Amino acid sequence: MARLDGEHDIDRDFAEILQELRVVQTGGQLFFAFLFAVAFAPGFKELDDGQRLLYGWTLFVVASAITVLVAPVAFHRWNFGLGMRPQLLFVTHVFAAIGIALLAAGMVMGMLLISSVVFPGSPAWLAAASAVLAAVAWVVVPLWLRVARPDSSARR
């Protein structure tokens, strides 16, 4: 098994991050499919120009999230067997973080779009609430746990 240093098992870390990516990719792909379907729904024609622009940006952000979340697969395929597992692990970590941030942004934008249709005139509170929830659940709590652990200098 390849080792990054004396403590870290690259193969195990890579398997763990791939499992995480499977979860987030599935959610992102389902969201993306839903966004595709929305454009062909009868009520889509009733969206105003601002809502259509928000839809377009939401579609772009979610597509970007999926692109970044799938990128480690391409990196692995193009560099398979070249002994680049440490670099692959690093790139996968960075791309996963970027992809999760993009997915969170797309979810907030989707909430803004949907709430603008359901609650015309004042939809921002739902989007703001979903942004706060994503920030707390995906950033604040994990970082708080990292800082609050008894031995904060150890990785595991």
DRENMAR-732517 format. One line per field, with one value per residue (C-alpha): z, y, x. Coordinates in pm, 1 decimal, m for minus. Layout:
BEGIN
zz	(Z, ...)
yy	(Y, ...)
xx	(X, ...)
***
This chain:
BEGIN
zz	(0.0, m86.2, 199.3, 188.9, 505.7, 810.6, 927.0, 625.1, 413.8, 66.5, m60.8, 230.4, 205.9, m167.0, m115.9, 145.9, m71.9, m366.7, m150.6, m51.2, m416.2, m504.5, m260.5, m367.9, m741.0, m720.5, m550.3, m796.3, m1097.2, m974.0, m920.3, m1268.1, m1422.7, m1240.5, m1377.7, m1729.8, m1688.8, m1560.2, m1891.9, m2066.7, m1811.8, m1934.3, m1666.1, m1765.5, m2028.9, m1750.9, m1585.8, m1616.2, m1758.6, m1414.3, m1327.5, m1660.9, m1602.8, m1253.6, m1402.3, m1657.2, m1391.9, m1164.6, m1447.5, m1518.8, m1152.8, m1101.5, m1428.6, m1310.0, m977.4, m1149.8, m1386.5, m1095.5, m892.2, m1183.7, m1276.5, m1042.1, m1250.8, m1562.2, m1374.6, m1262.6, m1610.5, m1784.4, m1521.1, m1431.5, m1335.8, m1326.3, m947.8, m901.3, m618.0, m382.1, m650.3, m733.5, m368.0, m343.5, m666.2, m563.1, m226.0, m388.2, m656.6, m400.2, m190.3, m495.9, m619.9, m282.9, m271.7, m624.2, m540.8, m231.7, m444.3, m701.3, m429.8, m291.1, m640.2, m701.2, m374.3, m484.5, m820.8, m678.2, m398.8, m648.3, m823.1, m508.4, m306.7, m562.2, m431.4, m132.9, m200.8, m64.5, 291.6, 182.9, m19.2, 268.1, 510.9, 281.7, 242.9, 619.5, 667.6, 402.1, 551.6, 902.6, 805.4, 544.5, 679.6, 1032.2, 1208.6, 1037.6, 1107.9, 1465.0, 1519.8, 1374.8, 1611.8, 1917.0, 1908.7, 2199.2, 1988.5, 1718.0, 1582.2, 1483.2, 1153.5, 1261.3)
yy	(0.0, 346.3, 586.8, 966.7, 967.7, 747.5, 813.5, 843.7, 557.7, 703.5, 403.0, 416.0, 794.3, 765.7, 496.3, 712.9, 1023.1, 822.7, 700.3, 1059.8, 1163.6, 886.9, 1034.5, 1396.0, 1311.6, 1124.4, 1414.2, 1662.0, 1452.2, 1414.4, 1789.7, 1850.3, 1612.0, 1794.4, 2126.3, 1982.3, 1866.3, 2206.5, 2373.5, 2148.4, 2190.3, 2383.2, 2652.0, 2734.1, 2976.9, 3182.9, 3267.3, 3629.8, 3734.7, 3748.8, 3400.6, 3264.5, 3425.1, 3273.4, 2937.0, 2961.2, 3046.5, 2770.7, 2520.0, 2640.8, 2626.0, 2275.2, 2155.0, 2303.4, 2122.0, 1789.5, 1856.1, 1925.9, 1630.6, 1390.3, 1538.4, 1306.3, 1013.2, 1169.2, 1246.7, 884.7, 745.0, 963.5, 888.2, 528.2, 318.2, 610.4, 606.5, 937.9, 835.9, 1117.1, 1380.1, 1218.1, 1228.6, 1597.2, 1692.4, 1487.3, 1662.8, 2008.0, 1922.9, 1769.3, 2086.3, 2306.4, 2076.3, 2076.2, 2457.7, 2481.2, 2232.1, 2435.6, 2751.4, 2573.4, 2450.3, 2802.9, 2938.5, 2663.9, 2755.7, 3119.5, 3026.0, 2794.3, 3030.7, 3319.6, 3119.9, 2995.3, 3318.7, 3603.3, 3925.8, 3799.8, 3468.7, 3553.6, 3433.5, 3068.7, 3088.3, 3264.4, 2995.1, 2718.3, 2901.5, 2928.0, 2561.4, 2448.3, 2668.3, 2537.4, 2169.3, 2155.0, 2404.0, 2532.5, 2201.7, 2003.0, 2276.6, 2317.1, 1942.7, 1961.4, 2241.8, 2100.6, 1749.0, 1655.3, 1608.9, 1871.1, 1810.8, 1447.0, 1381.0, 1072.5)
xx	(0.0, 126.5, 195.8, 196.3, 405.8, 440.3, 81.2, m143.7, m264.1, m323.0, m518.0, m763.2, m797.8, m862.5, m1128.7, m1300.1, m1306.6, m1439.3, m1727.6, m1801.4, m1797.9, m2045.0, m2294.5, m2255.7, m2242.0, m2572.2, m2745.4, m2600.3, m2694.4, m3053.1, m3074.4, m2930.5, m3185.9, m3465.6, m3339.2, m3338.1, m3697.7, m3810.9, m3729.3, m3981.8, m4259.7, m4565.1, m4530.0, m4172.0, m4301.0, m4459.1, m4126.5, m4023.4, m3686.0, m3520.9, m3642.4, m3518.3, m3179.2, m3165.7, m3263.0, m2980.8, m2723.5, m2852.1, m2822.2, m2467.6, m2359.0, m2500.4, m2342.2, m2011.9, m2046.9, m2099.0, m1808.0, m1573.3, m1703.4, m1646.3, m1304.5, m1109.4, m1230.7, m1077.9, m756.3, m738.2, m812.0, m551.0, m285.4, m368.8, m68.9, 175.2, 219.5, 42.9, m189.7, m68.6, m134.8, m468.1, m569.6, m477.7, m658.8, m963.8, m973.8, m957.5, m1213.5, m1449.4, m1438.5, m1500.9, m1778.2, m1953.9, m1936.4, m2078.5, m2351.9, m2443.5, m2458.3, m2675.8, m2911.0, m2947.6, m3009.7, m3265.8, m3439.3, m3444.5, m3595.6, m3859.9, m3954.3, m3982.7, m4255.4, m4427.9, m4394.0, m4375.3, m4229.0, m4028.6, m3854.5, m3511.8, m3574.8, m3602.1, m3282.7, m3105.5, m3222.9, m3096.4, m2762.4, m2723.7, m2814.7, m2565.0, m2293.1, m2354.9, m2390.9, m2114.6, m1858.2, m1913.1, m1985.5, m1707.2, m1452.0, m1576.2, m1534.6, m1185.4, m1083.1, m1266.7, m1122.6, m895.3, m581.7, m626.7, m276.2, m352.5, m521.1, m720.1)
***
